[in-house]
Amino acid sequence: MNPTALPPKRPVPNDAPAGREPVSELARRIETRMLALGLSKKALAARAGIARQTLYTILDMGRDGDDRMPRVNTLVALAEALRVHPFWLVDGLFANVVVDAALAQPQQGDRAGLVRDVTYPGGAMVAPGSHFTKVWRVQNLGNTPWRQRKLVCWDEQIEAFLRAGSRRLPIGQRLRPDRTELLVPATPPGGVVELSMGFTAPTETGTVISYWVGTLADGRPCFGEDAGLEVCVHVTTLAETRAFRPQHRPA
């Protein structure tokens, strides 16, 4: 979008003072995402479904002794509007809280979170034998930049067959990914990235899952084996019927 094509911004009555540096880490993270998405405070409040004054209060946390905490549902709404994981905002909320050293836990350096399934959420229907593209939106929730990371398919490479007379019938057909590895773009702490992979559904109907794990360049899991991404779809002829239903358009 060409910024010069936009009309001049009109002042908003009772708008928050502009140009002030955020005091809290939460405010810094919110304003960083606002800048990345090109959102004004007014637009963000509208997208999140909260009052502008509520947003201004959050952005001014810690200023002039104001330490009021936002509600959890408000942070969840803001995370959805900013297209980030809610944990990232919650983590920012408590980043400025000082606790006793004996109670403090070491900060985890490498952490990821699924923001949302952009396409084909869990249980989505696909036609037998069809090809589709799964897109995950993921956020770097740790303090370590992601460099030379990969997303690797961990589906067991085992085919089971049932002998029926002279024929061998496959059991438990799987989703077939276009590739078994996907390079993760360099992503700074707090950064959000979309990862996509094409899959071919089996010809038999049923529910199928493909599981993917983030690894370092040498193949070691970087988030633990239990912190992966998955695609789970229901293969059904109903999806095929819907996919090929003719569209009637007025003449």
GUPAGU-119585 format. One record per residue: x, y, z of N, C-alpha, C in turn; residue in three letters; residue number from 1. Coordinates in Angstrom, 2 decimals. Each point is the difference from the previous one (the first is absolute). Layout:
N
ATOM;n_x;n_y;n_z;ca_x;ca_y;ca_z;c_x;c_y;c_z;aa;i
ATOM;X;Y;Z;X;Y;Z;X;Y;Z;ALA;NUM .
...
// end
This chain:
251
ATOM;n_x;n_y;n_z;ca_x;ca_y;ca_z;c_x;c_y;c_z;aa;i
ATOM;0.84;-1.19;0.00;-0.84;1.19;0.00;0.88;1.24;0.00;MET;1 .
ATOM;-0.32;0.99;-0.84;0.77;1.22;-0.10;-0.46;0.99;1.07;ASN;2 .
ATOM;0.88;0.35;0.99;-0.43;0.90;1.06;-0.46;1.35;-0.52;PRO;3 .
ATOM;0.56;0.45;-1.15;-0.37;1.32;-0.51;-1.43;0.02;-0.51;THR;4 .
ATOM;-0.57;-1.20;-0.26;-1.37;-0.06;-0.52;-1.04;0.10;1.10;ALA;5 .
ATOM;0.43;-0.07;1.27;-0.93;0.06;1.10;-0.38;1.45;0.30;LEU;6 .
ATOM;-1.24;0.23;0.39;-0.38;1.36;0.38;0.68;0.40;1.29;PRO;7 .
ATOM;0.19;1.29;0.23;0.64;0.44;1.24;-0.81;-0.45;1.21;PRO;8 .
ATOM;0.71;-0.42;1.05;-0.66;-0.49;1.20;-0.67;1.14;0.74;LYS;9 .
ATOM;-1.26;-0.22;0.34;-0.73;1.02;0.74;0.15;-0.26;1.49;ARG;10 .
ATOM;0.13;1.04;0.80;0.14;-0.21;1.43;-1.25;-0.64;0.60;PRO;11 .
ATOM;0.22;-0.92;0.95;-1.11;-0.66;0.67;-0.23;0.67;1.34;VAL;12 .
ATOM;-1.22;0.43;0.30;-0.27;0.64;1.29;0.35;-0.94;1.15;PRO;13 .
ATOM;0.61;0.59;1.03;0.36;-0.76;1.19;0.97;-1.14;-0.29;ASN;14 .
ATOM;0.78;0.13;-1.07;0.95;-1.05;-0.33;1.16;0.09;0.99;ASP;15 .
ATOM;0.71;-1.14;0.14;1.12;-0.03;0.93;1.13;0.86;-0.53;ALA;16 .
ATOM;0.80;0.61;0.87;1.13;0.81;-0.45;0.93;-0.82;-0.86;PRO;17 .
ATOM;0.44;0.55;-1.12;0.86;-0.72;-0.94;1.46;0.27;0.30;ALA;18 .
ATOM;0.86;-0.91;-0.47;1.43;0.22;0.08;0.63;-0.36;1.32;GLY;19 .
ATOM;-0.72;-0.59;0.94;0.57;-0.36;1.29;0.52;-1.42;-0.06;ARG;20 .
ATOM;1.18;-0.22;0.55;0.58;-1.33;0.00;-0.75;-0.89;0.98;GLU;21 .
ATOM;-0.27;-1.25;-0.38;-0.70;-0.91;0.92;0.84;-0.27;1.23;PRO;22 .
ATOM;-0.65;-0.10;1.15;0.70;-0.27;1.25;0.09;-1.50;0.25;VAL;23 .
ATOM;-1.09;-0.71;-0.24;-0.03;-1.44;0.28;0.40;-0.81;-1.22;SER;24 .
ATOM;0.45;-1.23;0.24;0.34;-0.91;-1.08;-1.25;-0.38;-0.78;GLU;25 .
ATOM;-1.13;-0.12;0.68;-1.25;-0.32;-0.68;-0.34;1.08;-1.01;LEU;26 .
ATOM;0.10;1.25;0.40;-0.30;1.10;-0.91;0.96;0.01;-1.18;ALA;27 .
ATOM;1.28;-0.30;0.27;0.99;-0.02;-1.09;-0.36;-1.07;-1.02;ARG;28 .
ATOM;-0.43;-1.17;0.47;-0.34;-1.09;-0.92;-1.25;0.33;-0.81;ARG;29 .
ATOM;-0.98;0.61;0.66;-1.22;0.38;-0.71;0.31;1.02;-1.08;ILE;30 .
ATOM;0.79;1.01;0.34;0.31;1.06;-0.97;0.89;-0.53;-1.13;GLU;31 .
ATOM;0.86;-0.98;0.29;0.82;-0.60;-1.05;-0.87;-0.70;-1.03;THR;32 .
ATOM;-1.00;-0.75;0.46;-0.90;-0.69;-0.93;-0.92;0.98;-0.72;ARG;33 .
ATOM;-0.43;1.06;0.69;-0.81;1.03;-0.66;0.75;0.60;-1.17;MET;34 .
ATOM;1.29;0.27;0.20;0.82;0.56;-1.07;0.16;-0.99;-1.14;LEU;35 .
ATOM;0.22;-1.29;0.34;0.19;-1.02;-1.03;-1.26;-0.19;-0.84;ALA;36 .
ATOM;-1.18;0.13;0.63;-1.27;-0.20;-0.71;-0.59;1.30;-0.54;LEU;37 .
ATOM;0.65;1.13;0.31;-0.52;1.28;-0.47;-1.30;0.40;0.66;GLY;38 .
ATOM;-0.15;-0.32;1.28;-1.24;0.29;0.73;0.17;1.23;0.89;LEU;39 .
ATOM;-1.01;0.84;0.01;-0.05;1.10;0.96;-0.61;-0.52;1.29;SER;40 .
ATOM;0.07;0.78;1.05;-0.61;-0.40;1.27;-1.51;-0.16;-0.18;LYS;41 .
ATOM;-0.59;0.89;-0.75;-1.44;-0.07;-0.23;-0.37;-1.28;-0.75;LYS;42 .
ATOM;0.80;-0.33;-1.02;-0.29;-1.20;-0.79;0.21;-1.27;0.81;ALA;43 .
ATOM;1.04;-0.02;0.84;0.26;-1.17;0.82;-1.13;-0.22;1.01;LEU;44 .
ATOM;-0.43;1.08;0.65;-1.09;-0.12;0.97;-1.26;-0.53;-0.67;ALA;45 .
ATOM;-0.30;0.50;-1.20;-1.19;-0.46;-0.72;0.12;-1.46;-0.39;ALA;46 .
ATOM;1.18;-0.40;-0.49;0.20;-1.39;-0.42;-0.09;-0.95;1.19;ARG;47 .
ATOM;0.49;0.43;1.16;-0.02;-0.84;1.20;-1.34;0.04;0.72;ALA;48 .
ATOM;-0.85;0.97;-0.37;-1.29;0.12;0.65;0.08;0.53;1.41;GLY;49 .
ATOM;0.97;0.89;0.26;0.14;0.59;1.33;-0.08;1.52;-0.12;ILE;50 .
ATOM;-0.26;0.66;1.10;-0.07;1.46;0.01;1.39;0.59;-0.20;ALA;51 .
ATOM;0.05;1.14;-0.69;1.31;0.63;-0.22;0.66;0.37;1.32;ARG;52 .
ATOM;-0.82;0.42;0.97;0.57;0.38;1.29;0.66;-1.20;0.69;GLN;53 .
ATOM;-0.57;-1.19;-0.20;0.61;-1.21;0.55;1.37;-0.23;-0.62;THR;54 .
ATOM;0.10;0.18;-1.31;1.29;-0.17;-0.67;1.00;1.04;0.48;LEU;55 .
ATOM;-0.44;1.26;0.13;0.91;1.05;0.46;0.52;-0.31;1.41;TYR;56 .
ATOM;-0.88;-0.53;0.84;0.41;-0.34;1.37;1.07;-1.08;-0.02;THR;57 .
ATOM;-0.17;-1.00;-0.87;0.99;-1.07;-0.10;1.34;0.54;-0.51;ILE;58 .
ATOM;-0.05;0.87;-1.00;1.23;0.55;-0.57;0.71;0.93;0.97;LEU;59 .
ATOM;-0.73;0.54;0.98;0.59;0.91;0.99;0.33;-0.70;1.31;ASP;60 .
ATOM;-0.08;-1.33;0.03;0.32;-0.74;1.22;1.39;0.35;0.49;MET;61 .
ATOM;0.11;0.26;1.31;1.29;0.31;0.60;0.35;1.47;-0.03;GLY;62 .
ATOM;-0.79;0.79;-0.72;0.28;1.44;-0.07;-0.74;0.70;1.14;ARG;63 .
ATOM;0.69;0.87;0.70;-0.59;0.78;1.10;-0.58;-0.92;1.07;ASP;64 .
ATOM;0.64;-1.15;0.21;-0.42;-0.89;1.06;-1.24;-0.82;-0.30;GLY;65 .
ATOM;-0.47;0.03;-1.25;-1.20;-0.76;-0.36;0.40;-1.45;-0.28;ASP;66 .
ATOM;-0.42;-0.92;0.87;0.38;-1.40;-0.16;-1.22;-0.91;-0.10;ASP;67 .
ATOM;-1.11;0.53;-0.50;-1.20;-0.82;-0.16;0.23;-1.06;-1.07;ARG;68 .
ATOM;-0.42;-1.24;0.30;0.20;-1.12;-0.90;-1.21;-0.18;-0.92;MET;69 .
ATOM;0.23;-0.27;-1.29;-1.13;-0.27;-0.91;-0.58;-1.38;0.27;PRO;70 .
ATOM;-1.23;-0.20;-0.41;-0.65;-1.30;0.13;0.58;-0.98;-1.02;ARG;71 .
ATOM;-0.07;-1.28;0.35;0.53;-1.03;-0.90;-0.75;0.01;-1.33;VAL;72 .
ATOM;-1.34;0.14;0.04;-0.76;-0.01;-1.25;0.35;1.19;-0.88;ASN;73 .
ATOM;0.43;1.11;0.62;0.43;1.16;-0.78;1.31;-0.31;-0.73;THR;74 .
ATOM;0.92;-0.67;0.67;1.27;-0.36;-0.63;-0.22;-1.01;-1.12;LEU;75 .
ATOM;-0.93;-0.94;0.20;-0.30;-0.97;-1.04;-0.57;0.70;-1.24;VAL;76 .
ATOM;-0.90;0.96;0.22;-0.58;0.75;-1.12;1.07;0.81;-0.73;ALA;77 .
ATOM;0.91;0.61;0.75;1.09;0.76;-0.62;0.93;-0.92;-0.78;LEU;78 .
ATOM;0.29;-1.18;0.55;0.87;-0.95;-0.70;-0.61;-0.42;-1.32;ALA;79 .
ATOM;-1.30;-0.26;-0.01;-0.68;-0.37;-1.25;0.07;1.14;-1.01;GLU;80 .
ATOM;-0.22;1.22;0.47;0.04;1.16;-0.89;1.40;0.26;-0.54;ALA;81 .
ATOM;1.02;-0.28;0.82;1.39;0.23;-0.39;0.61;-1.21;-0.70;LEU;82 .
ATOM;-0.77;-1.11;-0.09;0.44;-1.23;-0.66;1.25;-0.58;0.67;ARG;83 .
ATOM;-0.05;-0.06;1.33;1.10;-0.57;0.76;-0.57;-1.00;1.00;VAL;84 .
ATOM;0.89;-0.76;0.62;-0.40;-0.95;1.03;-0.31;0.76;1.29;HIS;85 .
ATOM;-1.10;-0.31;0.70;-0.32;0.71;1.25;1.12;-0.07;1.03;PRO;86 .
ATOM;0.73;-1.12;0.02;1.08;-0.15;0.98;1.04;1.11;-0.16;PHE;87 .
ATOM;0.23;0.45;-1.23;1.01;1.04;-0.24;-0.38;1.28;0.71;TRP;88 .
ATOM;-1.30;0.33;-0.01;-0.44;1.20;0.70;0.00;-0.21;1.51;LEU;89 .
ATOM;-0.42;-1.19;0.45;0.03;-0.29;1.43;1.43;0.04;0.53;VAL;90 .
ATOM;0.93;-0.55;-0.78;1.41;0.03;0.39;0.49;1.44;0.10;ASP;91 .
ATOM;-0.44;0.85;-0.94;0.38;1.41;0.06;-0.60;0.71;1.20;GLY;92 .
ATOM;-1.20;-0.43;0.39;-0.68;0.61;1.15;0.81;-0.17;1.27;LEU;93 .
ATOM;0.59;-1.19;0.18;0.73;-0.28;1.24;1.51;0.21;-0.13;PHE;94 .
ATOM;0.44;0.48;-1.15;1.44;0.19;-0.19;0.58;1.05;0.94;ALA;95 .
ATOM;-0.81;0.97;0.40;0.48;1.08;0.87;-0.27;-0.26;1.48;ASN;96 .
ATOM;-0.59;-1.16;0.31;-0.30;-0.33;1.39;1.26;-0.53;0.67;VAL;97 .
ATOM;0.38;0.59;1.13;1.19;-0.41;0.73;-0.40;-0.99;1.09;VAL;98 .
ATOM;0.62;-1.17;0.00;-0.28;-1.02;1.01;1.28;-0.33;0.74;VAL;99 .
ATOM;-0.14;-0.67;1.12;1.14;-0.42;0.79;0.89;-0.93;-0.83;ASP;100 .
ATOM;1.29;0.19;0.09;0.93;-0.79;-0.81;-0.14;-1.49;0.25;ALA;101 .
ATOM;-0.38;-0.37;1.22;-0.14;-1.41;0.31;-1.21;-0.61;-0.70;ALA;102 .
ATOM;-0.97;0.85;-0.37;-1.21;-0.50;-0.65;0.07;0.11;-1.51;LEU;103 .
ATOM;0.93;0.80;-0.49;0.08;0.22;-1.44;0.43;-1.26;-0.72;ALA;104 .
ATOM;-0.64;-0.27;-1.14;0.34;-1.16;-0.82;0.85;0.47;-1.17;GLN;105 .
ATOM;0.97;-0.78;-0.41;0.80;0.40;-1.16;-0.87;0.10;-1.25;PRO;106 .
ATOM;0.24;1.02;-0.79;-0.80;0.21;-1.21;0.36;-1.03;-1.06;GLN;107 .
ATOM;-1.01;-0.59;-0.58;0.24;-0.99;-1.04;0.46;0.70;-1.26;GLN;108 .
ATOM;1.12;-0.46;-0.57;0.58;0.70;-1.13;-0.67;-0.29;-1.32;GLY;109 .
ATOM;-0.53;-1.21;-0.18;-0.56;-0.39;-1.29;-1.43;-0.49;0.20;ASP;110 .
ATOM;-0.94;0.72;-0.59;-1.39;-0.37;0.19;-0.82;0.46;-1.19;ARG;111 .
ATOM;-0.97;-0.82;-0.39;-0.86;0.33;-1.13;-1.45;-0.20;0.40;ALA;112 .
ATOM;-0.88;0.71;-0.68;-1.43;-0.15;0.26;-0.80;0.11;-1.29;GLY;113 .
ATOM;-1.02;-0.83;-0.13;-0.89;0.07;-1.16;-1.00;1.12;0.22;LEU;114 .
ATOM;0.02;1.00;-0.87;-0.95;1.10;0.09;-1.36;-0.47;-0.49;VAL;115 .
ATOM;-0.03;-0.62;-1.18;-1.24;-0.56;-0.53;0.28;-0.84;-1.24;ARG;116 .
ATOM;-0.97;-0.85;-0.33;0.03;-0.71;-1.27;-0.61;0.92;-1.05;ASP;117 .
ATOM;0.81;0.49;-0.91;-0.49;0.92;-1.01;-0.92;-0.73;-0.99;VAL;118 .
ATOM;0.38;-1.23;-0.36;-0.83;-0.81;-0.89;-0.18;-1.39;0.61;THR;119 .
ATOM;-1.07;-0.66;-0.35;-0.29;-1.37;0.40;0.21;-0.24;1.51;TYR;120 .
ATOM;-0.85;0.61;0.82;0.09;-0.27;1.45;-0.32;-1.46;0.29;PRO;121 .
ATOM;0.27;-0.44;1.22;-0.20;-1.38;0.37;-1.40;-0.50;-0.33;GLY;122 .
ATOM;-0.07;-1.15;-0.70;-1.28;-0.57;-0.36;-0.59;0.50;-1.30;GLY;123 .
ATOM;0.73;0.86;-0.74;-0.50;0.49;-1.28;-0.18;-1.16;-0.97;ALA;124 .
ATOM;-0.95;0.13;-0.92;-0.29;-1.07;-0.96;0.78;0.21;-1.29;MET;125 .
ATOM;0.55;-1.09;-0.52;0.67;0.01;-1.31;-0.48;-1.22;-0.77;VAL;126 .
ATOM;0.07;0.08;-1.32;-0.45;-1.10;-0.85;1.08;-1.06;-0.12;ALA;127 .
ATOM;-0.38;-1.26;-0.18;0.99;-1.08;-0.18;0.93;0.29;-1.18;PRO;128 .
ATOM;1.29;-0.14;0.23;0.98;0.20;-1.05;0.26;1.45;-0.37;GLY;129 .
ATOM;-0.63;0.93;0.70;0.16;1.42;-0.35;1.30;0.57;0.56;SER;130 .
ATOM;0.44;1.10;-0.59;1.19;0.72;0.48;-0.46;1.30;0.64;HIS;131 .
ATOM;0.58;0.32;1.15;-0.36;1.24;0.70;1.24;0.57;0.68;PHE;132 .
ATOM;-0.07;1.27;0.35;1.13;0.68;0.64;-0.37;0.42;1.41;THR;133 .
ATOM;0.75;-0.48;0.96;-0.18;0.35;1.40;0.91;1.17;0.35;LYS;134 .
ATOM;-0.55;1.00;0.71;0.79;1.16;0.42;-0.16;0.17;1.50;VAL;135 .
ATOM;1.14;0.02;0.71;0.02;0.29;1.43;0.57;1.40;0.21;TRP;136 .
ATOM;-0.56;0.76;0.94;0.60;1.28;0.42;0.64;-0.23;1.36;ARG;137 .
ATOM;1.32;0.18;0.06;0.78;-0.33;1.19;0.76;1.22;0.48;VAL;138 .
ATOM;0.18;0.09;1.32;0.72;1.13;0.58;1.17;-0.47;0.83;GLN;139 .
ATOM;1.10;0.74;-0.08;1.17;-0.25;0.83;-0.27;0.60;1.38;ASN;140 .
ATOM;-0.29;-0.85;0.98;-0.35;0.46;1.35;1.21;0.03;0.93;LEU;141 .
ATOM;1.16;-0.38;-0.47;1.20;0.00;0.84;0.83;1.24;-0.20;GLY;142 .
ATOM;1.22;-0.05;0.49;0.92;1.14;-0.17;1.17;-0.36;-0.89;ASN;143 .
ATOM;-0.13;-1.09;-0.76;1.06;-0.44;-0.92;-0.46;0.16;-1.45;THR;144 .
ATOM;0.74;0.72;-0.82;-0.39;0.11;-1.42;0.02;-1.37;-0.67;PRO;145 .
ATOM;-0.94;-0.20;-0.91;-0.02;-1.25;-0.77;0.84;0.18;-1.26;TRP;146 .
ATOM;1.03;-0.78;-0.12;0.85;0.02;-1.19;0.29;-1.44;-0.40;ARG;147 .
ATOM;-0.11;-0.28;-1.28;0.27;-1.34;-0.55;-0.85;-1.06;0.71;GLN;148 .
ATOM;-1.24;0.32;0.29;-0.92;-0.96;0.60;-0.78;-0.71;-1.11;ARG;149 .
ATOM;-0.45;-1.20;0.33;-0.79;-0.77;-0.95;-1.23;-0.57;0.69;LYS;150 .
ATOM;-1.02;-0.25;-0.78;-1.17;-0.74;0.45;0.06;-1.35;-0.70;LEU;151 .
ATOM;0.07;-1.07;0.78;0.25;-1.33;-0.54;-1.19;-0.91;0.27;VAL;152 .
ATOM;-0.40;-0.75;-1.01;-1.09;-0.95;0.14;0.45;-1.19;0.84;CYS;153 .
ATOM;-0.78;-0.29;1.05;0.35;-1.11;0.88;-0.99;-1.15;-0.14;TRP;154 .
ATOM;-0.73;-0.06;-1.09;-0.88;-1.15;-0.22;0.85;-1.26;-0.14;ASP;155 .
ATOM;-0.43;-1.04;0.61;0.74;-1.25;-0.09;-0.02;-0.49;-1.45;GLU;156 .
ATOM;1.15;-0.30;-0.52;0.11;-0.45;-1.39;-0.20;-1.52;-0.07;GLN;157 .
ATOM;-1.14;-0.44;0.48;-0.32;-1.42;0.02;-1.33;-0.21;-0.69;ILE;158 .
ATOM;-0.07;-0.91;-0.93;-1.23;-0.34;-0.67;-0.47;-1.36;0.49;GLU;159 .
ATOM;-1.25;-0.09;0.43;-0.57;-1.28;0.45;-0.93;-0.52;-1.09;ALA;160 .
ATOM;0.06;-1.30;-0.25;-0.83;-0.60;-1.04;-0.75;-1.21;0.55;PHE;161 .
ATOM;-1.16;-0.24;-0.55;-0.81;-1.16;0.33;-0.05;-0.90;-1.21;LEU;162 .
ATOM;0.37;-1.27;0.18;-0.02;-0.93;-1.12;-1.41;-0.56;-0.17;ARG;163 .
ATOM;-0.60;0.23;-1.16;-1.35;-0.48;-0.31;0.10;-0.85;-1.26;ALA;164 .
ATOM;0.17;-1.31;0.20;0.20;-0.86;-1.15;1.33;0.31;-0.64;GLY;165 .
ATOM;-0.02;0.34;-1.27;1.23;0.33;-0.70;0.28;1.50;0.00;SER;166 .
ATOM;-0.87;0.78;0.62;0.18;1.46;0.01;0.50;0.49;1.35;ARG;167 .
ATOM;0.71;1.11;-0.02;0.44;0.65;1.24;-0.73;1.33;0.10;ARG;168 .
ATOM;-0.82;0.13;1.03;-0.80;1.21;0.17;0.66;0.89;1.05;LEU;169 .
ATOM;0.24;1.28;-0.32;0.66;0.89;0.97;-0.92;0.32;1.17;PRO;170 .
ATOM;0.57;0.07;1.19;-0.72;0.38;1.21;0.58;1.32;0.51;ILE;171 .
ATOM;-0.85;0.88;0.45;0.47;1.24;0.59;0.75;0.88;-0.97;GLY;172 .
ATOM;-0.61;0.31;-1.13;0.65;0.89;-0.96;0.26;1.37;0.64;GLN;173 .
ATOM;1.03;0.65;-0.48;0.44;1.26;0.61;-0.14;1.18;-0.96;ARG;174 .
ATOM;0.08;1.18;0.61;0.17;1.20;-0.80;1.39;-0.01;-0.59;LEU;175 .
ATOM;0.12;0.42;-1.26;1.30;0.04;-0.65;0.42;1.45;-0.20;ARG;176 .
ATOM;1.01;0.48;0.75;0.45;1.39;-0.18;0.80;0.15;-1.28;PRO;177 .
ATOM;0.00;1.21;-0.55;0.80;0.27;-1.20;1.48;-0.21;0.29;ASP;178 .
ATOM;0.42;0.35;1.23;1.38;-0.19;0.43;-0.03;-0.45;1.46;ARG;179 .
ATOM;1.08;-0.55;0.47;0.05;-0.44;1.40;0.71;1.02;0.89;THR;180 .
ATOM;0.51;1.08;-0.58;0.64;1.07;0.77;-0.43;1.34;-0.55;GLU;181 .
ATOM;-0.09;0.98;0.89;-0.39;1.35;-0.38;0.92;0.98;0.72;LEU;182 .
ATOM;0.67;0.87;-0.74;0.89;0.99;0.59;-0.81;1.11;0.65;LEU;183 .
ATOM;0.31;0.30;1.25;-0.69;1.07;0.73;0.74;1.31;-0.24;VAL;184 .
ATOM;-0.67;1.04;-0.48;0.68;1.28;-0.22;0.60;0.55;1.30;PRO;185 .
ATOM;1.08;0.75;-0.12;0.61;0.64;1.17;-1.07;0.84;0.71;ALA;186 .
ATOM;-0.15;-0.22;1.30;-1.06;0.65;0.75;0.55;0.50;1.33;THR;187 .
ATOM;-0.09;1.31;0.28;0.52;0.53;1.27;-0.96;-0.33;1.14;PRO;188 .
ATOM;0.42;0.15;1.25;-0.90;-0.18;1.13;-1.24;0.89;-0.14;PRO;189 .
ATOM;-1.16;-0.59;0.17;-1.25;0.74;-0.17;-0.51;0.01;-1.42;GLY;190 .
ATOM;0.84;-0.41;-0.95;-0.40;0.03;-1.39;-1.03;-1.07;-0.33;GLY;191 .
ATOM;-0.80;0.27;-1.02;-1.05;-0.93;-0.43;0.29;-0.42;-1.43;VAL;192 .
ATOM;-0.16;-1.29;-0.28;0.30;-0.52;-1.32;-1.08;-1.01;-0.40;VAL;193 .
ATOM;-0.30;-0.07;-1.29;-0.95;-0.98;-0.50;0.76;-1.09;-0.74;GLU;194 .
ATOM;-0.30;-1.25;0.35;0.65;-1.16;-0.60;-1.03;-0.80;-0.77;LEU;195 .
ATOM;0.30;-0.37;-1.23;-0.98;-0.71;-0.82;0.62;-1.26;-0.59;SER;196 .
ATOM;-0.84;-1.03;-0.14;0.42;-1.26;-0.58;-1.16;-0.62;-0.76;MET;197 .
ATOM;0.27;-0.54;-1.17;-1.02;-0.68;-0.78;-0.10;-1.47;0.39;GLY;198 .
ATOM;-1.23;-0.51;0.00;-0.24;-1.40;0.35;-0.94;-0.62;-1.03;PHE;199 .
ATOM;0.16;-1.30;-0.21;-0.93;-0.78;-0.81;-0.73;-0.96;0.92;THR;200 .
ATOM;-1.32;0.05;-0.03;-0.80;-0.86;0.86;0.00;-1.43;-0.52;ALA;201 .
ATOM;-0.16;-0.99;0.89;-0.10;-1.39;-0.46;-1.30;-0.22;-0.76;PRO;202 .
ATOM;-0.08;-1.09;-0.72;-1.21;-0.29;-0.78;-1.10;-0.63;0.85;THR;203 .
ATOM;0.37;-0.52;1.17;-1.00;-0.56;0.90;-0.54;1.09;0.92;GLU;204 .
ATOM;-1.28;-0.13;0.39;-0.59;0.98;0.90;0.41;-0.26;1.44;THR;205 .
ATOM;-0.10;1.04;0.84;0.37;-0.12;1.41;0.75;1.23;0.46;GLY;206 .
ATOM;0.38;0.02;1.27;0.74;1.12;0.57;1.49;-0.32;0.00;THR;207 .
ATOM;0.80;0.92;-0.50;1.45;-0.21;-0.11;0.74;1.19;0.60;VAL;208 .
ATOM;1.19;-0.26;0.53;0.81;1.03;0.66;1.43;-0.07;-0.50;ILE;209 .
ATOM;0.62;1.17;-0.15;1.43;0.07;-0.28;0.62;0.90;1.06;SER;210 .
ATOM;1.11;-0.44;0.60;0.61;0.71;1.13;1.37;0.53;-0.39;TYR;211 .
ATOM;0.27;1.26;0.36;1.23;0.68;-0.39;0.68;0.61;1.23;TRP;212 .
ATOM;1.33;-0.08;0.03;0.78;0.47;1.14;1.06;1.00;-0.47;VAL;213 .
ATOM;0.18;1.08;0.75;1.04;0.97;-0.29;1.36;-0.52;0.42;GLY;214 .
ATOM;1.00;0.14;-0.87;1.34;-0.50;0.31;1.05;1.06;-0.29;THR;215 .
ATOM;1.17;-0.20;0.59;1.18;0.80;-0.33;0.56;-0.50;-1.34;LEU;216 .
ATOM;1.03;0.68;-0.47;0.58;-0.38;-1.29;0.54;-1.42;0.00;ALA;217 .
ATOM;0.44;-0.50;1.18;0.56;-1.35;0.07;-1.06;-1.07;0.24;ASP;218 .
ATOM;-1.28;0.39;0.03;-1.06;-0.97;0.14;-0.51;-0.20;1.41;GLY;219 .
ATOM;0.64;0.61;1.01;-0.46;-0.14;1.38;-1.26;0.82;0.22;ARG;220 .
ATOM;-1.01;-0.54;0.69;-1.20;0.79;0.30;0.36;1.21;0.84;PRO;221 .
ATOM;-0.51;1.17;-0.37;0.34;1.21;0.74;-1.07;0.40;1.01;CYS;222 .
ATOM;-1.20;-0.56;-0.10;-1.06;0.34;0.94;-0.49;-1.21;0.77;PHE;223 .
ATOM;0.65;-1.15;-0.15;-0.46;-1.22;0.63;-0.91;-0.77;-0.95;GLY;224 .
ATOM;-0.04;-1.29;0.16;-0.75;-0.85;-0.91;-1.51;0.19;0.12;GLU;225 .
ATOM;-0.45;0.53;1.15;-1.43;0.16;0.22;-0.51;1.37;-0.43;ASP;226 .
ATOM;0.89;0.87;-0.47;-0.40;1.36;-0.37;0.07;0.14;-1.51;ALA;227 .
ATOM;-0.85;-0.73;-0.71;0.02;0.04;-1.45;-1.28;0.57;-0.57;GLY;228 .
ATOM;-0.11;-0.08;-1.32;-1.18;0.44;-0.73;-0.62;-1.21;-0.67;LEU;229 .
ATOM;-1.29;0.05;-0.21;-0.66;-1.12;-0.64;-1.06;0.48;-0.97;GLU;230 .
ATOM;-0.32;-0.85;-0.95;-1.14;0.22;-0.88;-0.88;-1.23;0.15;VAL;231 .
ATOM;-1.26;0.24;0.32;-0.96;-1.09;0.20;-1.23;0.30;-0.86;CYS;232 .
ATOM;-0.27;-0.86;-0.97;-1.13;0.21;-0.90;-0.85;-1.26;-0.08;VAL;233 .
ATOM;-1.23;0.20;-0.40;-0.92;-1.13;-0.18;-0.21;-0.21;-1.50;HIS;234 .
ATOM;0.45;-1.12;-0.49;-0.13;-0.32;-1.42;-1.39;-0.58;-0.23;VAL;235 .
ATOM;-0.79;0.68;-0.82;-1.37;-0.42;-0.20;-0.47;0.35;-1.41;THR;236 .
ATOM;-0.89;-0.82;-0.55;-0.55;0.29;-1.33;-0.93;1.19;0.04;THR;237 .
ATOM;-0.46;0.38;1.19;-0.85;1.19;0.13;0.76;1.24;-0.44;LEU;238 .
ATOM;1.30;0.05;0.38;0.83;1.13;-0.42;0.15;0.01;-1.51;ALA;239 .
ATOM;0.12;-1.19;-0.61;0.13;-0.09;-1.45;-1.27;0.52;-0.68;GLU;240 .
ATOM;-1.16;-0.35;0.55;-1.27;0.46;-0.56;-0.10;1.52;0.05;THR;241 .
ATOM;0.41;0.55;1.15;-0.07;1.46;0.14;1.00;0.69;-0.91;ARG;242 .
ATOM;1.19;-0.63;-0.16;1.04;0.64;-0.80;-0.40;0.10;-1.46;ALA;243 .
ATOM;-0.79;-0.96;-0.50;-0.33;0.00;-1.40;-1.46;0.40;-0.28;PHE;244 .
ATOM;-0.64;0.59;1.01;-1.37;0.45;-0.20;0.01;1.19;-0.97;ARG;245 .
ATOM;-0.76;-0.04;-1.09;0.02;1.10;-0.97;-0.52;1.29;0.62;PRO;246 .
ATOM;0.61;1.09;-0.40;-0.43;1.31;0.48;-0.92;0.63;-1.04;GLN;247 .
ATOM;-1.24;0.25;0.39;-0.95;0.61;-0.92;0.05;1.52;0.12;HIS;248 .
ATOM;0.35;0.65;-1.07;0.08;1.44;0.01;-1.10;0.59;-0.87;ARG;249 .
ATOM;-0.54;1.12;0.41;-1.02;0.63;-0.82;0.53;0.44;-1.35;PRO;250 .
ATOM;-0.82;-0.16;-1.02;0.45;0.36;-1.36;0.16;1.51;-0.12;ALA;251 .
// end
